[in-house]
Amino acid sequence: MRCDADPAASVSLRYAAREVVIADLVVEPDPNLLDLCAEHVGRMTPPVGWTVQDERVSASPVHVLTTS
C-alpha cells in the first residue's frame, strides 16, 4: 500500500558510517534517496547498530526510534 501523504523529508543511508541521514526534501527526485512523509519519518527505525543524523534545517527534528 502506498502512502498518500506528501513527502516531508529525504532519507539517505551512509553504509560505511552506518548512519541514516534525514535531510530537507530535495527538489528533484533522486532514486538514491527515500522521500518520506512526516509520519513515516517519525516511525522510522534504523538498523541495529546504526545512528540517525537529522540534518534538516527547515523543520523541527522528529524523534526517531533508535535500536541498540
N, C-alpha and C positions, 0 to 999 in steps of 0.2 A: 504494500500500500504506500502510495506517495503522499508526502506532507503537502498540504495546500497553503501553508503559511509562507509569507515572504521571507527570503533569506535575510539574516541579520549579521552574519559573520562568515569569514572564510577560514577554514581549518586546514593546516598542513601537518605533515609528520616529518620529523627530523630523526631518521632512523639511527644515524651514528651517535647522536646525542641522547636518544631515547626520550624525545620530547614531542608533545603535542602542542602546536602553536595556534592560538586563536588570534586572528587579526581582523581589522575592519574589512568589511565586504569589498572585494575587488570589483572594479567597474566592468572589466572584460572577463567573461567566463574563462577559467583555466582548468583544463582536465586534470591537473595535478593537485587541485585543491577541492575540498568539500565545502560547499556553501550550505550552511545550516540556519534554520530559524532560531530565534532566541530560546524557545522551549527545548529544542534538541541540543543546543549548546549547553544549556543548564543541566540537562540529564546525561550528558556525555561522560563516560568514564574512560580514563586512559588504560592502556595495557599495564599489567602488573610490572612494577619497577620503573615505569615512565613518569615524567613530570609534565605538568601543564604550564605553559607560559602564555599569559593573556597579555597580548601586545596591542590591544585595541585602544584607540585614542578617542574615538567619537562616542563611546558608550561606557557606562559604568560596568566594571567587570562583574561577571556572574560567578557564583561559586560552583565549581565543577567537582563532582565526586572524585576522590583520589583512591588509588589502590596501593597496598604495601607489598 
